[in-house]
């Protein structure tokens, strides 16, 4: 190493030492809080200044995974607590991973007691051992405790409890005995703002959550048959309920402050769904899972039917995310929400289907697109093939009083793209010939055959004309961002994209993320690229729109 390199290295080291030694003790404590506790203690050998810094660090995480034996772990924790300077704890985090003996569990209780006596603010206990940790009664009268996180343990709440500073209560896989979560607990926690229950074990009965200052509520897992929520100031609600049998969800107050709602239900209950619709109608951010969307669709239609014509349901909604199978009923739901959300700006649609399927929602037997042969025949067509050629004949339609429309979607006029004979305003005669047979309309759209009826199809689905009427005359003046994840090129997906392109007059960006092509055939990949090119050329209402078509094909 030459003289210049040595000088440069010396300057860097000197500069680094100056920067580090210039930090305050509070800043050093903050940095050390991110290190394993063993490394924090080892800093005592750095210099004389560092000998006792570790002893006043206010945040410790004792993780048993970092020790080979329980004996080593307990000995280390005992030593650290003995040689600390006695300052208060900001955070005490304890992770137990192996089986403890009875005497070891008693030591755990003494550690928690130590933290409580040193005015701990945040207490996290992760219990992955086979024995239950008995929480000291002193914990439930700790006036400094602001956050309690307990996982994989049984909760025993003593008769006398008072947690005046507790703001966050997070229970994960906790066994809750009868009456452990009742009005006594919530009334003893007057400052509670965040309450999270994940995969807990409940006794049969009613779960009542009543907290006047509660702002964030997150319920995940299986729950009792009835849930009562009383939280006037709630701004965030996340329900991920796994019960297959209906759960009666009751809200005793109008949640006018609710801003963010995330709903994932596995069951269908008209009463609960109606309650939820009334809850999240004031939300600005709304997330719905696939099963929730299917359940809410029918009830929302009923709800809208009794809504006053001059009243908007989702007047505050700005951000919408829906996991969907793009079924007809879900399309109606998405459209209904968007139509009744005059302030909506961002829409995220996540295709939850997985795999490549046909238009009826069933997997193709050979795993390939039905119109593969048609695509091969059309490969040599000119670039204008994506423009739809519509030939309209406004005749009298025989005995029917409607207008017959012949539509050649592919524009080739040959037999492989069958024409559509549609009675637009007919009297229910089906094909407009006045014979009264009420036949369904057969549609061949881009080589994909769909048999759509008026009103509802044979499976109780939403009819073709209802969907077409639903998409018409709906200008979206506030929509700025559309993102579709897991795009597979299904008919309803394509219609949805075209609807947004044609009606979102101020749309700034559309992102289409193609589904993972792991099980796609070569024909599938070619077809999705063909669909993508057509969508990029499709007429758009917004002059400033940028479209991003992301794929890895």
C-alpha positions as CSV (number, residue, x, y, z in Angstrom):
1,X,0.0,0.0,0.0
2,X,1.5,3.4,-1.0
3,X,1.6,6.5,1.1
4,X,-1.4,8.2,-0.6
5,X,-3.6,5.1,-0.1
6,X,-2.5,4.9,3.6
7,X,-3.4,8.6,4.1
8,X,-6.8,8.2,2.4
9,X,-7.6,5.2,4.6
10,X,-6.5,7.1,7.7
11,X,-8.8,10.0,6.8
12,X,-11.8,7.7,6.2
13,X,-11.3,5.9,9.5
14,X,-10.9,9.2,11.3
15,X,-14.0,10.6,9.6
16,X,-16.0,7.5,10.5
17,X,-14.9,7.7,14.2
18,X,-15.8,11.4,14.3
19,X,-19.3,10.7,12.9
20,X,-19.9,7.9,15.3
21,X,-18.6,9.5,18.5
22,X,-20.6,12.6,17.7
23,X,-23.8,10.7,18.1
24,X,-25.8,11.2,21.3
25,X,-26.5,8.3,23.6
26,X,-30.2,8.3,22.5
27,X,-29.1,7.9,18.9
28,X,-26.7,5.1,19.8
29,X,-29.4,3.3,21.8
30,X,-31.7,3.5,18.7
31,X,-29.1,2.0,16.5
32,X,-28.3,-0.8,19.0
33,X,-32.0,-1.7,19.3
34,X,-31.8,-3.3,15.8
35,X,-28.9,-5.6,16.8
36,X,-29.2,-9.0,18.5
37,X,-28.8,-8.7,22.2
38,X,-25.6,-10.6,22.3
39,X,-24.0,-8.1,19.9
40,X,-25.3,-5.2,22.0
41,X,-23.5,-6.6,25.1
42,X,-20.3,-7.2,23.1
43,X,-20.0,-3.5,22.4
44,X,-18.6,-3.1,25.9
45,X,-15.2,-4.1,24.6
46,X,-15.0,-1.3,22.0
47,X,-13.6,1.4,24.2
48,X,-14.0,2.9,27.7
49,X,-16.9,5.0,26.6
50,X,-18.7,1.8,25.5
51,X,-18.2,-0.2,28.6
52,X,-21.6,0.7,30.1
53,X,-23.6,1.9,27.1
54,X,-25.3,-1.5,26.6
55,X,-26.6,-1.5,30.2
56,X,-28.8,1.5,29.5
57,X,-30.2,0.4,26.2
58,X,-34.0,0.6,26.6
59,X,-35.0,-2.0,24.0
60,X,-34.0,-5.6,24.3
61,X,-35.0,-8.7,22.2
62,X,-34.2,-12.0,23.9
63,X,-34.5,-14.6,21.2
64,X,-34.0,-18.2,22.2
65,X,-33.3,-19.2,18.6
66,X,-29.8,-17.7,18.9
67,X,-28.8,-20.0,21.8
68,X,-28.0,-23.7,21.6
69,X,-29.6,-24.7,24.9
70,X,-32.2,-23.5,27.3
71,X,-29.7,-23.3,30.0
72,X,-27.5,-20.9,28.1
73,X,-30.4,-18.8,27.2
74,X,-31.8,-18.4,30.8
75,X,-28.3,-17.8,32.1
76,X,-27.7,-15.0,29.6
77,X,-31.1,-13.3,30.2
78,X,-30.5,-13.4,34.0
79,X,-27.1,-11.9,33.6
80,X,-28.2,-9.1,31.4
81,X,-31.1,-8.1,33.7
82,X,-28.8,-8.3,36.8
83,X,-26.1,-6.0,35.3
84,X,-28.4,-3.5,33.7
85,X,-28.3,0.0,35.2
86,X,-32.0,-0.2,36.2
87,X,-33.3,2.3,33.7
88,X,-36.8,2.0,32.3
89,X,-37.6,-0.3,29.4
90,X,-39.1,1.1,26.2
91,X,-39.5,-2.4,24.7
92,X,-39.1,-5.9,26.1
93,X,-39.3,-8.7,23.5
94,X,-39.1,-12.3,24.5
95,X,-39.1,-15.2,22.0
96,X,-39.3,-18.8,23.4
97,X,-38.9,-21.7,21.0
98,X,-38.2,-24.9,22.9
99,X,-39.7,-26.8,25.8
100,X,-39.1,-25.2,29.2
101,X,-39.0,-27.0,32.5
102,X,-41.3,-25.8,35.2
103,X,-38.4,-23.9,36.9
104,X,-37.6,-22.2,33.6
105,X,-41.2,-21.0,33.2
106,X,-41.0,-19.5,36.7
107,X,-37.9,-17.6,35.5
108,X,-39.9,-16.3,32.5
109,X,-42.4,-14.9,34.9
110,X,-39.7,-13.2,36.9
111,X,-38.3,-11.6,33.7
112,X,-41.8,-10.2,32.8
113,X,-42.1,-8.9,36.4
114,X,-38.7,-7.2,36.1
115,X,-39.9,-5.5,32.9
116,X,-43.1,-4.3,34.5
117,X,-41.3,-2.9,37.5
118,X,-39.1,-1.0,35.2
119,X,-42.0,0.7,33.5
120,X,-42.0,-1.2,30.3
121,X,-43.9,0.5,27.5
122,X,-44.1,-2.3,24.9
123,X,-44.1,-6.0,25.8
124,X,-43.9,-8.7,23.2
125,X,-44.1,-12.4,24.2
126,X,-43.8,-15.1,21.5
127,X,-44.4,-18.5,23.1
128,X,-43.5,-21.4,20.8
129,X,-42.6,-23.7,23.6
130,X,-45.1,-26.4,24.8
131,X,-45.8,-24.9,28.2
132,X,-48.0,-22.0,28.9
133,X,-46.5,-18.8,30.3
134,X,-48.4,-17.6,33.3
135,X,-48.5,-13.8,33.0
136,X,-47.9,-12.1,36.3
137,X,-50.9,-10.2,37.7
138,X,-48.7,-7.1,38.0
139,X,-48.8,-6.9,34.2
140,X,-52.5,-6.1,34.2
141,X,-52.0,-3.1,36.4
142,X,-48.9,-1.7,34.6
143,X,-49.6,2.0,34.2
144,X,-46.7,2.5,31.7
145,X,-47.7,-0.3,29.3
146,X,-48.8,1.1,25.9
147,X,-48.4,-2.0,23.8
148,X,-49.0,-5.7,24.5
149,X,-48.4,-8.4,22.0
150,X,-48.9,-12.0,23.0
151,X,-48.7,-15.1,20.8
152,X,-49.4,-18.8,21.3
153,X,-50.4,-18.7,24.9
154,X,-53.5,-18.8,27.1
155,X,-54.7,-15.5,28.4
156,X,-55.8,-15.4,32.0
157,X,-57.1,-11.9,33.0
158,X,-57.2,-11.4,36.7
159,X,-60.3,-9.9,38.4
160,X,-58.5,-6.6,39.1
161,X,-57.2,-5.0,35.9
162,X,-56.3,-1.4,35.0
163,X,-54.2,-0.5,31.9
164,X,-54.7,3.2,31.5
165,X,-52.0,3.8,28.9
166,X,-52.6,0.7,26.8
167,X,-53.1,1.7,23.1
168,X,-52.3,-1.5,21.2
169,X,-53.4,-5.1,22.1
170,X,-52.3,-7.8,19.6
171,X,-53.2,-11.4,20.3
172,X,-52.0,-14.2,18.0
173,X,-53.1,-17.8,18.4
174,X,-54.1,-17.1,22.0
175,X,-56.6,-19.3,23.8
176,X,-59.3,-17.1,25.3
177,X,-61.2,-18.5,28.1
178,X,-64.9,-17.6,28.7
179,X,-65.2,-13.9,29.7
180,X,-61.6,-13.0,29.1
181,X,-62.6,-10.5,26.3
182,X,-65.5,-8.6,27.7
183,X,-66.5,-5.2,28.8
184,X,-64.2,-5.4,31.9
185,X,-61.1,-5.6,29.7
186,X,-62.1,-2.8,27.4
187,X,-63.3,-0.5,30.2
188,X,-60.0,-1.1,32.0
189,X,-58.2,0.0,28.8
190,X,-59.7,3.5,28.1
191,X,-56.9,4.5,25.8
192,X,-57.1,1.4,23.5
193,X,-56.7,2.5,19.8
194,X,-55.6,-0.7,18.0
195,X,-57.0,-4.2,18.7
196,X,-55.8,-7.2,16.6
197,X,-57.0,-10.8,17.0
198,X,-55.4,-13.4,14.8
199,X,-56.3,-17.1,14.8
200,X,-57.3,-17.1,18.4
201,X,-59.3,-19.9,20.1
202,X,-62.7,-18.7,21.5
203,X,-65.3,-20.2,23.7
204,X,-68.8,-20.4,22.2
205,X,-70.9,-17.3,22.7
206,X,-70.8,-13.6,21.7
207,X,-67.6,-11.6,21.1
208,X,-68.3,-8.0,22.2
209,X,-65.7,-5.3,21.2
210,X,-66.6,-2.0,22.9
211,X,-64.0,0.7,23.0
212,X,-64.8,4.4,22.6
213,X,-61.3,5.4,21.4
214,X,-60.7,2.4,19.2
215,X,-59.4,3.4,15.8
216,X,-58.0,0.2,14.2
217,X,-59.7,-3.2,14.4
218,X,-58.3,-6.3,12.8
219,X,-60.1,-9.7,13.2
220,X,-58.6,-12.8,11.5
221,X,-59.5,-16.4,11.9
222,X,-62.5,-18.3,13.3
223,X,-64.8,-16.5,15.6
224,X,-67.9,-17.1,17.7
225,X,-71.3,-17.1,16.0
226,X,-71.9,-13.4,16.9
227,X,-69.6,-10.4,16.9
228,X,-70.8,-7.1,18.3
229,X,-68.7,-4.0,17.5
230,X,-69.1,-0.7,19.3
231,X,-66.4,1.7,18.3
232,X,-67.7,5.1,17.3
233,X,-64.2,6.5,16.3
234,X,-63.1,3.5,14.2
235,X,-61.2,4.5,11.1
236,X,-59.8,1.2,10.0
237,X,-61.6,-2.2,9.9
238,X,-60.1,-5.4,8.6
239,X,-62.3,-8.6,8.7
240,X,-60.8,-11.9,7.6
241,X,-63.2,-14.4,9.0
242,X,-62.7,-18.1,8.1
243,X,-65.9,-19.5,9.5
244,X,-67.8,-21.6,7.0
245,X,-71.0,-21.2,9.0
246,X,-72.5,-17.7,9.1
247,X,-71.3,-15.2,11.7
248,X,-73.8,-12.6,12.8
249,X,-71.9,-9.3,12.7
250,X,-73.6,-6.4,14.4
251,X,-72.5,-2.8,14.6
252,X,-74.2,-0.8,17.3
253,X,-73.2,2.6,16.0
254,X,-72.8,4.4,12.7
255,X,-69.1,4.4,11.8
256,X,-69.0,7.7,10.1
257,X,-65.2,8.0,10.7
258,X,-64.4,4.8,9.0
259,X,-61.8,5.4,6.2
260,X,-60.3,2.0,5.4
261,X,-62.3,-1.3,5.1
262,X,-60.9,-4.6,4.2
263,X,-63.4,-7.5,4.0
264,X,-62.6,-11.2,3.5
265,X,-65.5,-13.5,4.4
266,X,-65.9,-17.2,3.7
267,X,-69.6,-17.4,4.6
268,X,-72.8,-15.7,3.3
269,X,-75.2,-14.0,5.6
270,X,-77.7,-11.5,4.3
271,X,-77.9,-9.7,7.7
272,X,-74.1,-9.5,8.2
273,X,-73.5,-8.4,4.6
274,X,-76.2,-5.7,4.8
275,X,-74.5,-4.5,8.0
276,X,-71.1,-4.4,6.3
277,X,-72.5,-2.4,3.4
278,X,-73.8,0.2,5.7
279,X,-70.5,0.2,7.5
280,X,-68.1,0.7,4.6
281,X,-70.3,3.1,2.6
282,X,-68.4,6.0,4.2
283,X,-64.9,4.5,3.5
284,X,-62.3,6.1,1.3
285,X,-60.4,2.8,0.8
286,X,-62.2,-0.5,0.2
287,X,-60.7,-4.0,-0.3
288,X,-62.8,-7.0,-1.0
289,X,-61.7,-10.7,-1.4
290,X,-63.1,-13.0,-4.0
291,X,-65.6,-14.8,-1.7
292,X,-66.7,-11.5,-0.2
293,X,-67.3,-9.9,-3.6
294,X,-69.5,-12.9,-4.5
295,X,-71.5,-12.6,-1.3
296,X,-71.8,-8.8,-1.4
297,X,-72.9,-8.7,-5.0
298,X,-76.4,-9.9,-4.5
299,X,-77.0,-7.9,-1.3
300,X,-75.6,-4.7,-2.8
301,X,-78.1,-5.0,-5.7
302,X,-80.9,-5.2,-3.1
303,X,-79.4,-2.3,-1.2
304,X,-79.2,-0.1,-4.3
305,X,-82.7,-0.9,-5.3
306,X,-84.1,0.8,-2.2
307,X,-81.6,3.7,-2.3
308,X,-83.1,7.1,-3.1
309,X,-82.3,8.1,-6.7
310,X,-80.6,11.3,-5.7
311,X,-78.4,9.6,-3.1
312,X,-74.8,8.3,-3.8
313,X,-73.9,5.2,-1.8
314,X,-70.0,5.4,-1.8
315,X,-69.7,9.2,-1.8
316,X,-66.2,9.1,-0.2
317,X,-64.6,6.2,-1.9
318,X,-61.3,7.0,-3.7
319,X,-59.5,3.7,-3.7
320,X,-60.9,0.2,-4.6
321,X,-59.3,-3.2,-4.6
322,X,-61.2,-6.3,-5.5
323,X,-59.9,-9.9,-5.8
324,X,-62.2,-11.4,-8.4
325,X,-62.9,-14.3,-10.7
326,X,-64.4,-11.8,-13.2
327,X,-67.7,-13.7,-13.1
328,X,-70.8,-11.9,-14.4
329,X,-72.1,-11.2,-10.8
330,X,-68.7,-9.8,-9.8
331,X,-68.6,-7.6,-12.9
332,X,-72.0,-6.2,-11.8
333,X,-70.6,-5.6,-8.3
334,X,-67.6,-3.8,-9.6
335,X,-69.7,-1.7,-12.0
336,X,-72.2,-0.9,-9.3
337,X,-69.5,0.3,-6.9
338,X,-67.8,2.4,-9.5
339,X,-71.1,4.0,-10.7
340,X,-72.0,5.0,-7.1
341,X,-68.5,6.3,-6.3
342,X,-68.3,9.8,-7.8
343,X,-64.9,10.5,-6.2
344,X,-63.1,7.3,-7.1
345,X,-59.6,7.7,-8.4
346,X,-57.8,4.3,-8.2
347,X,-59.1,0.8,-9.0
348,X,-57.1,-2.4,-8.5
349,X,-58.5,-5.7,-9.8
350,X,-56.7,-8.9,-9.0
351,X,-57.6,-12.0,-11.0
352,X,-57.9,-14.8,-8.4
353,X,-58.7,-17.5,-10.9
354,X,-55.3,-19.0,-11.6
355,X,-54.7,-21.1,-14.7
356,X,-56.1,-20.6,-18.2
357,X,-59.8,-21.3,-18.5
358,X,-62.5,-20.9,-21.0
359,X,-65.4,-18.4,-20.9
360,X,-67.6,-20.6,-18.8
361,X,-65.1,-20.8,-16.0
362,X,-64.1,-24.4,-16.6
363,X,-60.6,-25.5,-17.4
364,X,-60.1,-26.7,-21.0
365,X,-59.6,-30.4,-21.2
366,X,-56.5,-30.2,-23.3
367,X,-55.3,-27.0,-21.6
368,X,-55.3,-25.0,-24.8
369,X,-57.4,-22.2,-26.1
370,X,-60.5,-23.4,-28.0
371,X,-59.9,-21.1,-30.9
372,X,-56.3,-22.1,-31.5
373,X,-57.0,-23.4,-35.0
374,X,-58.8,-20.1,-35.9
375,X,-55.8,-18.1,-34.7
376,X,-53.5,-20.1,-36.9
377,X,-55.7,-19.4,-39.9
378,X,-55.9,-15.7,-39.1
379,X,-52.1,-15.1,-38.5
380,X,-51.7,-13.7,-42.0
381,X,-54.5,-11.2,-41.8
382,X,-53.5,-7.6,-42.0
383,X,-53.1,-5.3,-39.0
384,X,-56.6,-3.9,-39.3
385,X,-58.1,-7.2,-38.2
386,X,-58.5,-5.9,-34.7
387,X,-61.0,-3.3,-35.8
388,X,-64.5,-4.5,-35.3
389,X,-66.7,-4.4,-38.4
390,X,-70.4,-3.8,-37.4
391,X,-73.1,-4.0,-40.1
392,X,-76.4,-2.7,-38.8
393,X,-79.7,-3.5,-40.5
394,X,-82.5,-1.4,-38.9
395,X,-85.2,-3.5,-40.5
396,X,-88.6,-4.4,-39.1
397,X,-87.3,-7.8,-38.1
398,X,-90.2,-9.8,-39.4
399,X,-93.1,-9.8,-37.0
400,X,-91.0,-8.3,-34.2
401,X,-91.0,-4.6,-33.5
402,X,-87.3,-4.6,-32.6
403,X,-84.2,-3.7,-34.7
404,X,-82.1,-6.6,-36.0
405,X,-78.4,-6.2,-35.9
406,X,-76.0,-8.4,-37.7
407,X,-72.5,-8.2,-36.1
408,X,-69.4,-9.7,-37.6
409,X,-66.9,-9.3,-34.7
410,X,-63.9,-10.6,-36.5
411,X,-64.7,-8.6,-39.6
412,X,-63.9,-11.4,-42.0
413,X,-67.5,-12.2,-43.0
414,X,-66.8,-15.9,-43.3
415,X,-68.3,-18.8,-41.5
416,X,-65.7,-19.2,-38.8
417,X,-66.8,-15.9,-37.2
418,X,-70.5,-16.4,-36.9
419,X,-72.8,-13.4,-37.2
420,X,-75.0,-12.4,-34.4
421,X,-78.7,-12.0,-34.9
422,X,-79.9,-9.7,-32.1
423,X,-83.3,-8.3,-31.3
424,X,-82.3,-5.1,-29.5
425,X,-85.7,-3.8,-28.5
426,X,-87.8,-6.8,-29.3
427,X,-90.7,-8.2,-27.4
428,X,-89.0,-11.3,-26.1
429,X,-89.1,-13.3,-29.3
430,X,-85.4,-14.0,-29.0
431,X,-84.1,-13.6,-32.6
432,X,-86.5,-10.9,-33.6
433,X,-88.4,-13.1,-36.1
434,X,-91.7,-12.9,-34.3
435,X,-91.9,-16.7,-33.8
436,X,-92.0,-16.4,-30.0
437,X,-89.6,-19.2,-29.4
438,X,-87.4,-17.1,-27.1
439,X,-84.2,-18.6,-28.3
440,X,-80.9,-17.5,-26.7
441,X,-78.5,-15.3,-28.7
442,X,-75.4,-17.1,-29.9
443,X,-72.3,-14.9,-30.0
444,X,-68.9,-15.7,-31.4
445,X,-66.5,-13.1,-30.1
446,X,-63.0,-13.2,-31.5
447,X,-63.3,-16.9,-32.1
448,X,-64.5,-17.7,-28.5
449,X,-68.1,-19.1,-28.4
450,X,-70.4,-17.8,-25.8
451,X,-74.1,-18.7,-25.4
452,X,-75.8,-15.7,-23.7
453,X,-79.4,-15.4,-22.9
454,X,-81.6,-12.4,-22.0
455,X,-81.9,-11.7,-18.3
456,X,-80.3,-14.6,-16.6
457,X,-78.6,-17.7,-18.2
458,X,-79.3,-21.3,-17.3
459,X,-77.0,-21.2,-14.4
460,X,-78.6,-18.1,-12.8
461,X,-75.8,-15.8,-14.2
462,X,-76.2,-12.3,-15.4
463,X,-77.5,-12.1,-18.9
464,X,-75.6,-10.7,-21.9
465,X,-78.0,-7.7,-22.4
466,X,-78.0,-6.8,-18.8
467,X,-74.2,-6.6,-18.9
468,X,-74.2,-4.6,-22.1
469,X,-76.7,-2.1,-20.7
470,X,-74.7,-1.9,-17.5
471,X,-71.5,-0.8,-19.3
472,X,-73.2,1.9,-21.4
473,X,-73.3,5.7,-20.7
474,X,-71.1,5.8,-17.6
475,X,-68.5,8.5,-17.8
476,X,-65.9,8.3,-15.0
477,X,-64.6,11.8,-14.4
478,X,-62.4,11.2,-11.4
479,X,-60.7,7.9,-12.2
480,X,-57.0,8.3,-12.7
481,X,-55.4,4.8,-12.2
482,X,-56.4,1.3,-13.2
483,X,-54.3,-1.7,-12.4
484,X,-55.3,-5.3,-13.3
485,X,-53.2,-8.0,-11.8
486,X,-53.1,-11.6,-13.1
487,X,-54.6,-10.7,-16.5
488,X,-55.5,-13.9,-18.5
489,X,-57.5,-12.4,-21.4
490,X,-60.9,-13.7,-20.4
491,X,-63.9,-12.1,-22.1
492,X,-65.0,-10.2,-19.0
493,X,-61.5,-9.0,-18.4
494,X,-61.2,-7.6,-21.9
495,X,-64.7,-6.0,-21.6
496,X,-63.7,-4.4,-18.4
497,X,-60.5,-2.9,-19.9
498,X,-62.4,-1.6,-22.9
499,X,-65.1,-0.1,-20.6
500,X,-62.4,1.8,-18.6
501,X,-60.7,3.0,-21.8
502,X,-64.0,4.2,-23.3
503,X,-65.4,5.9,-20.2
504,X,-62.6,7.1,-17.9
505,X,-62.2,10.6,-19.5
506,X,-59.3,11.7,-17.2
507,X,-57.5,8.4,-16.8
508,X,-53.8,8.9,-16.5
509,X,-52.4,5.4,-16.2
510,X,-53.5,1.8,-16.9
511,X,-51.3,-1.1,-15.8
512,X,-52.2,-4.6,-17.1
513,X,-50.0,-7.3,-15.4
514,X,-50.3,-10.6,-17.2
515,X,-50.7,-13.8,-15.1
516,X,-47.7,-16.0,-14.5
517,X,-47.4,-18.2,-17.7
518,X,-46.1,-21.3,-16.0
519,X,-48.9,-23.6,-17.3
520,X,-49.6,-21.7,-20.5
521,X,-49.2,-23.3,-23.9
522,X,-47.6,-21.6,-26.8
523,X,-51.0,-20.8,-28.3
524,X,-52.1,-19.3,-25.0
525,X,-49.1,-16.9,-25.0
526,X,-49.7,-15.9,-28.6
527,X,-53.3,-15.2,-27.9
528,X,-52.6,-13.1,-24.8
529,X,-50.1,-11.0,-26.8
530,X,-52.7,-10.6,-29.6
531,X,-55.2,-9.4,-27.0
532,X,-52.7,-7.0,-25.6
533,X,-51.9,-5.5,-28.9
534,X,-55.6,-4.9,-29.6
535,X,-56.2,-3.3,-26.2
536,X,-53.2,-0.9,-26.8
537,X,-54.9,0.2,-30.0
538,X,-58.4,0.4,-28.6
539,X,-60.0,3.9,-28.7
540,X,-59.7,5.7,-25.4
541,X,-61.6,8.6,-23.9
542,X,-58.6,10.1,-22.1
543,X,-56.1,12.0,-24.2
544,X,-53.3,11.8,-21.5
545,X,-53.6,8.0,-20.9
546,X,-50.5,5.8,-20.7
547,X,-51.0,2.1,-20.9
548,X,-48.4,-0.4,-19.5
549,X,-48.8,-4.0,-20.6
550,X,-46.5,-6.1,-18.4
551,X,-45.7,-9.7,-19.3
552,X,-43.0,-12.3,-19.1
553,X,-43.9,-14.5,-22.1
